[in-house]
Amino acid sequence: METLQLESDKGVHIALRVFAPTGPAHGNVVVASAMGVRQDFYTPFAQWLASQGWRVTTFDYRGMGDSKPNTPHGGLQGFDADLNDWARDYAHVVDHAHAAMPAAPLYLLGHSLGAQLPGLLPNAHKVSGLINIAAGSGYWRDNAPQLKRGVLPFWYLIVPLATRLCGYFPGKRLGIIGNVPAGVMLQWRKWCLNPEYSVGAEGEAVRRSYAQVRFPMVALAMADDEMLTLRSVQSLLALYSNAPHVLRSVEPAEVNLRRIGHFGMFKEEQLGRMWPQLQQYLQQFSEGAFA
């Protein structure tokens, strides 16, 4: 594993980890994190995928994990970042990975938010495919039932109040999501309260940006996801209106597990279950199976 610091805009540095195979690489894979999740979480999967012959890059969005805020005390209070900034970080990582192997295909493996932001990438033409894992529209009416019961007080009371008081969203203290920059959290709130999610909240330019995506997608919806419904996954895919896609609902029983949920795909217990299937999807992208 190689650790790198990639310069983004506003004087921000983005922390990357590159996992290289021991021999020639089949291609490039960029793993993009869910909201509030550090790249550490994906390390076991990235190491395994590299052992299968792929060059894998993970990263932390600005202000998160190893991409520490450039504030006097390294904290998030007053740190300037929103989801557009995170999309630019993502784009810089794509550029870096592509430059390392310009003749090889580059695939994205996006977990939750990591499969939502590609619609905002200005360099989506460098991408050859996306595996969408537990990713859907965050519109609150499409949340899983157990989440939906308390989500309106969360968006209308807890988020505005806690963010205003702390200068960031103190999710770690609250036991919700994790600490997140204020601009990110307030913009995400705006998205989640709009029936058309990001394209409805941000307007026509963002709608066109999603529509310009042409690379194929494989979407895996976890049947026992505690956050998302199948409808929310379908809603996200609809934003990518011109991208061919395959949607599969994954039942825990079919891989001999009691539970997968929103985060279980990246746990090491998947090594003998779903991880080989993810690699097969990458190979099928190369073969043009989903075009």
C-alpha positions as CSV (number, residue, x, y, z in Angstrom):
1,M,0.0,0.0,0.0
2,E,1.3,3.5,-0.9
3,T,-0.1,6.6,0.9
4,L,-0.2,9.8,-1.1
5,Q,-1.4,13.4,-0.6
6,L,-3.2,14.9,-3.7
7,E,-3.6,18.6,-4.0
8,S,-7.2,19.7,-4.7
9,D,-8.5,23.2,-4.8
10,K,-8.6,25.8,-2.0
11,G,-5.2,24.6,-0.7
12,V,-6.8,21.3,0.4
13,H,-4.9,18.0,0.3
14,I,-6.7,14.7,-0.2
15,A,-5.3,11.6,1.3
16,L,-5.1,8.6,-1.0
17,R,-4.1,5.0,-0.6
18,V,-3.0,3.0,-3.7
19,F,-3.0,-0.8,-3.6
20,A,-1.1,-2.2,-6.5
21,P,-1.1,-5.8,-7.7
22,T,2.1,-7.8,-7.8
23,G,1.9,-8.3,-11.6
24,P,0.3,-6.4,-14.5
25,A,-3.0,-4.8,-13.6
26,H,-6.3,-5.7,-15.2
27,G,-7.4,-2.1,-14.7
28,N,-8.0,0.7,-12.3
29,V,-10.6,0.8,-9.5
30,V,-11.5,3.9,-7.4
31,V,-13.4,3.0,-4.3
32,A,-15.5,6.0,-3.1
33,S,-16.8,6.2,0.5
34,A,-20.2,6.5,2.0
35,M,-21.1,9.6,4.0
36,G,-19.0,9.9,7.1
37,V,-17.1,6.7,6.4
38,R,-13.3,6.7,6.4
39,Q,-11.2,5.0,3.7
40,D,-9.9,2.7,6.5
41,F,-13.2,0.8,6.3
42,Y,-12.5,-0.3,2.8
43,T,-8.9,-1.4,3.3
44,P,-9.5,-5.2,3.6
45,F,-11.6,-5.2,0.4
46,A,-9.0,-3.0,-1.4
47,Q,-6.2,-5.3,-0.4
48,W,-8.1,-8.3,-1.6
49,L,-9.0,-6.8,-4.9
50,A,-5.4,-5.8,-5.5
51,S,-4.4,-9.4,-4.8
52,Q,-6.7,-10.3,-7.7
53,G,-4.8,-8.1,-10.1
54,W,-6.5,-4.7,-9.9
55,R,-4.9,-1.3,-9.1
56,V,-7.1,0.1,-6.3
57,T,-7.3,3.6,-5.0
58,T,-9.2,4.7,-1.8
59,F,-9.5,8.2,-0.5
60,D,-10.9,10.5,2.2
61,Y,-13.0,13.5,1.1
62,R,-11.7,16.8,2.4
63,G,-12.2,17.2,6.1
64,M,-12.7,13.5,6.7
65,G,-10.3,10.8,7.9
66,D,-6.7,11.4,6.8
67,S,-7.8,14.4,4.6
68,K,-7.6,16.5,7.8
69,P,-9.1,20.0,7.8
70,N,-6.7,22.9,7.2
71,T,-8.0,24.7,10.3
72,P,-5.8,25.9,13.2
73,H,-6.7,22.9,15.4
74,G,-7.4,20.4,12.6
75,G,-11.1,20.4,13.6
76,L,-14.2,20.7,11.5
77,Q,-15.5,23.9,13.2
78,G,-15.7,26.5,10.5
79,F,-14.2,24.2,7.9
80,D,-15.4,25.2,4.4
81,A,-16.6,22.2,2.4
82,D,-19.8,21.1,0.7
83,L,-20.8,18.2,-1.6
84,N,-19.6,20.0,-4.7
85,D,-16.2,20.2,-3.1
86,W,-16.3,16.5,-2.3
87,A,-17.3,15.8,-6.0
88,R,-14.2,17.8,-7.0
89,D,-12.0,15.7,-4.7
90,Y,-13.5,12.6,-6.3
91,A,-12.7,14.0,-9.8
92,H,-9.1,14.7,-8.8
93,V,-8.7,11.1,-7.6
94,V,-10.2,9.9,-10.9
95,D,-7.7,12.1,-12.8
96,H,-4.8,10.7,-10.7
97,A,-5.8,7.1,-11.2
98,H,-6.3,7.6,-14.9
99,A,-2.9,9.3,-15.3
100,A,-1.2,6.3,-13.7
101,M,-2.7,3.9,-16.3
102,P,-4.2,6.0,-19.2
103,A,-4.6,3.0,-21.5
104,A,-6.4,0.8,-19.0
105,P,-10.1,0.9,-18.1
106,L,-11.1,2.8,-14.9
107,Y,-14.0,1.7,-12.8
108,L,-15.7,3.2,-9.8
109,L,-16.9,1.2,-6.9
110,G,-19.2,3.6,-5.0
111,H,-20.7,2.9,-1.6
112,S,-23.8,4.9,-0.9
113,L,-22.8,8.6,-1.4
114,G,-19.8,7.3,-3.5
115,A,-22.3,6.2,-6.2
116,Q,-24.3,9.4,-6.0
117,L,-21.5,11.9,-6.6
118,P,-20.4,10.5,-10.0
119,G,-23.2,12.4,-11.6
120,L,-21.4,15.6,-10.7
121,L,-18.0,14.6,-12.0
122,P,-16.7,16.8,-14.9
123,N,-14.4,14.0,-16.0
124,A,-16.9,11.2,-16.2
125,H,-15.7,10.4,-19.7
126,K,-12.6,8.8,-18.1
127,V,-14.8,6.3,-16.3
128,S,-15.7,2.9,-17.9
129,G,-18.2,1.6,-15.4
130,L,-19.7,2.0,-11.9
131,I,-20.6,-0.6,-9.3
132,N,-23.2,1.0,-7.1
133,I,-23.3,-0.6,-3.7
134,A,-26.2,0.2,-1.3
135,A,-26.7,3.5,-3.0
136,G,-30.0,5.2,-3.6
137,S,-31.7,8.6,-3.5
138,G,-31.7,9.9,0.0
139,Y,-35.1,11.5,-0.4
140,W,-36.7,10.9,3.0
141,R,-40.0,9.3,1.8
142,D,-37.9,6.5,0.1
143,N,-36.0,5.8,3.3
144,A,-36.3,2.4,4.9
145,P,-39.3,2.3,7.3
146,Q,-37.3,2.2,10.5
147,L,-35.3,5.2,9.4
148,K,-38.2,7.2,8.0
149,R,-40.0,7.2,11.4
150,G,-37.5,9.6,12.9
151,V,-36.0,11.3,9.9
152,L,-38.1,14.5,9.8
153,P,-37.1,15.6,13.3
154,F,-33.6,14.8,12.3
155,W,-33.6,17.0,9.3
156,Y,-35.8,19.8,10.6
157,L,-34.5,20.0,14.2
158,I,-31.4,18.1,15.0
159,V,-29.3,18.9,11.9
160,P,-29.9,22.7,11.8
161,L,-29.6,23.1,15.6
162,A,-26.5,21.0,16.1
163,T,-24.7,22.4,13.0
164,R,-25.4,26.0,14.1
165,L,-24.2,25.4,17.7
166,C,-21.0,23.5,16.8
167,G,-20.0,24.9,13.4
168,Y,-20.1,21.4,12.0
169,F,-22.4,18.4,12.4
170,P,-21.3,16.5,15.5
171,G,-22.5,13.1,14.4
172,K,-19.9,11.2,16.4
173,R,-21.1,12.7,19.7
174,L,-24.7,12.1,18.7
175,G,-24.1,8.5,17.4
176,I,-25.4,9.4,13.9
177,I,-23.3,9.2,10.7
178,G,-20.1,10.8,12.2
179,N,-18.6,14.3,12.2
180,V,-19.3,16.0,8.9
181,P,-18.5,19.6,7.7
182,A,-21.4,22.0,8.1
183,G,-21.7,22.8,4.4
184,V,-21.8,19.1,3.5
185,M,-24.5,18.3,6.0
186,L,-26.7,21.3,5.2
187,Q,-26.5,20.6,1.4
188,W,-27.2,16.9,1.9
189,R,-30.3,18.0,4.0
190,K,-31.5,20.0,1.1
191,W,-31.1,17.0,-1.2
192,C,-32.9,14.6,1.1
193,L,-35.9,16.9,1.5
194,N,-36.4,17.1,-2.3
195,P,-38.3,14.4,-4.2
196,E,-35.8,14.5,-7.0
197,Y,-32.9,14.5,-4.6
198,S,-29.7,16.2,-6.0
199,V,-31.0,17.1,-9.4
200,G,-34.2,18.6,-7.9
201,A,-32.3,20.5,-5.2
202,E,-29.6,21.9,-7.4
203,G,-31.4,22.6,-10.6
204,E,-31.1,22.1,-14.4
205,A,-27.3,22.2,-14.6
206,V,-27.0,19.2,-12.3
207,R,-29.8,17.4,-14.1
208,R,-27.8,17.8,-17.3
209,S,-24.6,16.6,-15.6
210,Y,-26.3,13.3,-14.5
211,A,-27.8,12.9,-18.0
212,Q,-24.4,13.2,-19.6
213,V,-23.1,10.1,-17.8
214,R,-22.9,7.2,-20.3
215,F,-20.9,4.6,-18.6
216,P,-22.7,1.3,-17.5
217,M,-23.7,0.6,-14.0
218,V,-24.4,-2.5,-11.9
219,A,-26.5,-1.6,-8.8
220,L,-26.6,-3.9,-5.8
221,A,-29.5,-3.2,-3.4
222,M,-29.3,-5.0,-0.1
223,A,-32.7,-6.5,0.7
224,D,-32.2,-5.9,4.4
225,D,-30.7,-2.3,4.1
226,E,-31.6,-0.4,7.2
227,M,-31.4,2.9,5.4
228,L,-32.6,2.5,1.8
229,T,-35.5,0.8,0.0
230,L,-35.4,-0.7,-3.5
231,R,-37.4,2.3,-4.7
232,S,-34.7,4.7,-3.5
233,V,-32.1,2.7,-5.5
234,Q,-34.3,2.8,-8.6
235,S,-34.8,6.6,-8.1
236,L,-31.0,7.1,-8.1
237,L,-30.6,5.1,-11.2
238,A,-33.3,7.2,-12.9
239,L,-31.2,10.3,-12.3
240,Y,-28.5,8.7,-14.6
241,S,-31.1,8.8,-17.3
242,N,-28.7,7.9,-20.2
243,A,-26.5,5.3,-18.5
244,P,-27.3,1.6,-19.1
245,H,-27.7,-0.3,-15.9
246,V,-28.4,-3.6,-14.2
247,L,-30.2,-3.7,-10.8
248,R,-29.9,-6.7,-8.5
249,S,-31.4,-7.2,-5.1
250,V,-29.2,-9.2,-2.8
251,E,-30.8,-11.4,-0.1
252,P,-28.5,-12.3,2.9
253,A,-29.7,-15.9,2.7
254,E,-28.4,-16.3,-0.8
255,V,-24.8,-15.8,0.5
256,N,-25.4,-17.7,3.7
257,L,-25.5,-14.7,5.9
258,R,-28.0,-13.6,8.5
259,R,-27.4,-9.9,7.7
260,I,-25.7,-7.7,5.2
261,G,-27.4,-4.3,5.6
262,H,-26.0,-0.9,4.4
263,F,-22.4,-1.6,5.4
264,G,-22.0,-5.4,5.3
265,M,-20.7,-5.7,1.8
266,F,-17.2,-4.5,2.8
267,K,-16.8,-6.7,5.8
268,E,-14.2,-9.5,5.5
269,E,-16.9,-12.2,5.9
270,Q,-17.8,-11.4,2.3
271,L,-14.4,-12.7,1.1
272,G,-15.8,-16.0,0.1
273,R,-19.3,-14.7,-0.8
274,M,-19.8,-11.4,-2.6
275,W,-16.3,-10.1,-3.2
276,P,-15.6,-12.6,-6.0
277,Q,-18.9,-11.5,-7.6
278,L,-17.8,-7.9,-7.5
279,Q,-14.6,-8.8,-9.3
280,Q,-16.7,-10.7,-11.8
281,Y,-18.7,-7.5,-12.5
282,L,-15.5,-5.6,-13.2
283,Q,-14.4,-8.3,-15.6
284,Q,-17.9,-8.2,-17.3
285,F,-17.5,-4.4,-17.7
286,S,-14.3,-5.1,-19.6
287,E,-16.1,-7.6,-21.8
288,G,-18.9,-5.1,-22.6
289,A,-21.5,-7.2,-20.9
290,F,-23.5,-4.2,-19.6
291,A,-23.1,-1.7,-22.4
